[in-house]
């Protein structure tokens, strides 16, 4: 599995296209990164919005 990651990193470094550089995968990455950025503040401060108490 480690070999696959190294091969993909090398392909990216050399500018070659892989399945991860396709339009659908890039869009999926953008969406998942947005959710990653938002989940922390929502978990931390969401209780203030909904009026529930966190333990």
C-alpha positions as CSV (number, residue, x, y, z in Angstrom):
1,X,0.0,0.0,0.0
2,X,2.9,2.3,0.8
3,X,4.2,1.7,-2.7
4,X,1.0,3.0,-4.2
5,X,1.2,6.2,-2.3
6,X,4.8,6.7,-3.4
7,X,3.9,6.0,-7.0
8,X,1.0,8.5,-6.9
9,X,3.3,11.2,-5.3
10,X,5.9,10.6,-8.0
11,X,3.4,10.8,-10.8
12,X,2.0,14.1,-9.4
13,X,5.6,15.5,-9.0
14,X,6.3,14.6,-12.6
15,X,3.0,16.1,-13.9
16,X,1.5,12.8,-15.0
17,X,-2.2,12.3,-14.8
18,X,-3.6,9.7,-12.4
19,X,-7.2,8.7,-11.4
20,X,-6.9,11.2,-8.6
21,X,-6.4,14.2,-10.9
22,X,-9.7,13.6,-12.7
23,X,-12.4,16.3,-12.5
24,X,-14.7,14.2,-10.3
25,X,-12.0,13.3,-7.8
26,X,-10.8,16.9,-7.5
27,X,-14.4,18.1,-6.9
28,X,-14.9,15.4,-4.3
29,X,-11.7,16.5,-2.6
30,X,-12.9,20.2,-2.6
31,X,-16.3,19.2,-1.0
32,X,-14.7,16.9,1.6
33,X,-12.2,19.6,2.6
34,X,-15.0,22.1,3.0
35,X,-16.8,19.7,5.4
36,X,-13.5,19.1,7.2
37,X,-13.1,22.8,7.8
38,X,-16.7,23.3,9.0
39,X,-17.2,20.3,11.2
40,X,-14.9,21.7,14.0
41,X,-16.8,24.9,14.6
42,X,-20.1,23.2,14.2
43,X,-19.3,20.6,16.8
44,X,-17.8,23.2,19.1
45,X,-20.4,26.0,18.9
46,X,-23.5,24.2,17.5
47,X,-24.9,23.7,21.0
48,X,-25.2,27.5,21.3
49,X,-27.3,27.7,18.2
50,X,-29.7,24.9,19.3
51,X,-29.7,25.6,23.0
52,X,-28.6,22.2,24.2
53,X,-26.1,21.6,27.0
54,X,-22.8,19.7,26.2
55,X,-21.3,17.6,28.9
